[in-house]
Amino acid sequence: MGVLLDTNVLLLLLVGYYDPNYIEQVKRIRKFTKDDYFLLAWLVKLFPKLVVTPQILAEISNFLDLSKKLSKEQFLIFIQLFIEKIRDTKEIYKEKNDMVIHNLLPTLGFTDVSISMLAEKKRCLVITADGPLAQRIREKGSDVINFEEIRIKL
């Protein structure tokens, strides 16, 4: 079984891989700490494969604001690391026609619907910091970790 990280959690992992000191400089993950990154990295290592969807990758590229904080050389190194890490993932594609008929599309949006659909098919464990998405996946009897809950408890 693989592990799928929701957008913000995957962004935390990628920025932490580069340099945990930059975590609080990226707007979307500013609430996380270095300790959160180390916990997440440990969790991810427990699984043979990291799973992504095209929607998650698109959101990552939209939310990445490190280019303003790093020199050109540093940003190039970050992008190379990003590509290296993403290349090793398993991408699972959900048909848009399947997603548009999903009853929660208006509430969750395309990215979360793709994640929810994968979880429903028991194809991976989902780690998310999105409470409503975690609740939805849990209600369907699928495997999910709400990262907000475990980071606060530890």
N, C-alpha and C positions, 0 to 999 in steps of 0.2 A: 504494500500500500504506500502511496506517495503522500506528500503533504502539500497542500495548496495554501499559499499566503495571500490574503487580501492585499489590496494596493498599498495602504499605509504601512502594513506590517512588512511587506516585501521591500518597500522603500527604506524602512528602518534597517533591514538586513543588508541591503546593498550599500547604503551610506556607511553603516558600521563596518562592513568589509573594507571599505576604502580607508576610513579613519573615524573611529567612534567620537572623536572630538568635534566632528562636524554635525552630529545629530541635532543638536539644539539650534543650528543655523539654518536648517531646512524647515520652512514654514509648516508643511503638512505633518512633520514628525517631531516638532519642537517639544511636545508634551512628554516624549519618551526620554529615557536616560541611557547612559552607557550600560548600566546594569541591565536595563531592559533588552538592549542589543545582545549582551552576553547570554542572557536567558534564552532569547529567541534563537541565537546561533546554536546553542546547546540542543534545543528542541529539534531544530531542523536536521541536525546531524544524526538524530535517532531514526531517520527515514531514508530509504534508499534513493528516493527521487523527489525533487522539487517540481511541482506542477504549476503551470501558468495557463492563462487564457489570453487570447489576443486583446481582449478588452482590458485586462489588468496591465498588459504591457503598454497599451496606448495611454492609460491613465498615468502610469509611471513616468512616461516621457513628458506628459503635460504638467506634472507636479514637480518635476525636478528643477529646482531653482539654484543649484550649486554653481552654475556657470557665472553667476554674479559674485560669488564668494571666493572662487578659485582663480588662479592664474590660468592662462590658456594651456600651459603645459600640464598643470595639475588636473584641469578639467579633462584633457585628452587622456591622461592616465586613468581617471575615474571612468570615462566612457569605455576605455579598453577593458577595464575590470568588469564593468557592467555587461559588456558583450560576452566576455569569457564566462561569467556566472550564468547568464541567461542561456547561452549556448548549451549548457549542461542540463537544462530543464526539459521536462516533457510538456509539450504544448497540447492542450486538448481544446478542440474547436467545437463550439456549439452552433448549429445552424441558426441563422437569424430568423427563419420562418418558425422554428421551434420556440425561440425566445419571444417573438411578437405575440404569440397566442398564450403565453404564460400569464396567469391571472395576477401576478404580482409585479409585472413590468412597470405599470404606472407608479407603484410605490417604491420599488427597489432600484429600477433602472437596469440597463443592459449588463453592466459588469456584475452586479450582485445577483441578477437572475442567472447568468452563466455559472456563477459559483454555486448558487443554490441547486441548479440542475445537476451539476457534477456531484454534489454532496448527496442528493437524492438517489443517485445511481450507485452510491457507495464506492465511488472510484478513488476517493482520497479523504484524508482528514483535512478539515479547513481550520486555519488559524486566522482570526479576524479581530480587529479592535472595534468593529461595528456591532454594537449591542443588538439593534433590531435584526440584523442579518443573522447573528449568532442564535438569537431566539427562534427565528424562522427555521433555521436548519435543525436546531434541537427539537422543535415541535414536530418535524417530519421524521424524527428518529434517526437522524444521521449524525455522523461524528464531527464535532466542532469544539474548538477551544476559543473562548472569549479571552483574548490576550489582556484586555483591560482588567478582568477579574483576577487572573493569576499574577499579573505584575503588581497589583495593589496588595495582594495577600502576602507576597514574598517581600 
